[in-house]
Each structure stands twice: as C-alpha cells, then as structure tokens.
Amino acid sequence: QVQLMESGGGLVQAGGSLRLSCAASGNIVSSNVMAWYRQAPGKQRGLVARISRSGSTNYADSVKGRFTISRDNAKNTVYLQMNSLKPEDTAVYYCNAIITGADYDTRFYWGQGTQVTVSS
C-alpha cells in the first residue's frame, strides 16, 4: 500500500526556520503533483505550495518569498523549507500527492499531518 510520511514539524520561534519532508512509500510507479497544505484550528485547509514532477511550482500569497518547495523524484519525496516563520504560520501541515501505484491505479493521497508551532 502507498502511504505518505511527513517529518520535520515542531516548535520554533518567530523568525526561525523549519524543513518539512514527506516521503511516499510503497510500490510506486510514479508520483505526479506533490503539495503541502495547512490547517489551523477553526480554519479551512488551504494550499501552501505545490510542485509538479517537472518542477513547476506555485505558492500561497502568504508564504511567497519565505517558503520553498522542492522534490527528489528518485526518492518520491517532497520538501518544504520554511524561513522567516511567523506565528500565523502555526498549523497542522499535510502532505498531498497524486501517485500511480503498481496496479497503475492513480490516486490522491494525504499524509497524517505534522504540527508546526511558531512562538512569538
């Protein structure tokens, strides 16, 4: 079975940095678009950043210039480098991916989420 595993969340002071990782594991033929979403309590889950297999990216306006998404296609892993963190970045961050498995069935997957807390 395919699964996504996030790591790198934690507690950081405002102005600090964190690097999130998300590795897709299982019998994977290919990973297409990979993305990061976040959700704060009482808020809608929203897109933070997205990257295609070819490297095309887009970002939420609130993180442009501060966050960078990247990927390692050989490892089926996506990263989110978060710099100049602000308290309003506090949320659960979720990895998302469109993955084709060994049965050639292409599906939409979510990771379990990782907590990012930014203190003032």
Sequence and secondary structure as in RCSB ss.txt:
>XXXX:A:sequence
QVQLMESGGGLVQAGGSLRLSCAASGNIVSSNVMAWYRQAPGKQRGLVARISRSGSTNYADSVKGRFTISRDNAK
NTVYLQMNSLKPEDTAVYYCNAIITGADYDTRFYWGQGTQVTVSS
>XXXX:A:secstr
  EEEEE  EEEETT  EEEEEEEESSEEEEEEEEEEEE TTS  EEEEEE TT  EEE GGGTTTEEEEEEGGG
TEEEEEE S  GGG EEEEEEEEEEETT  EEEEE   EEEEEE 
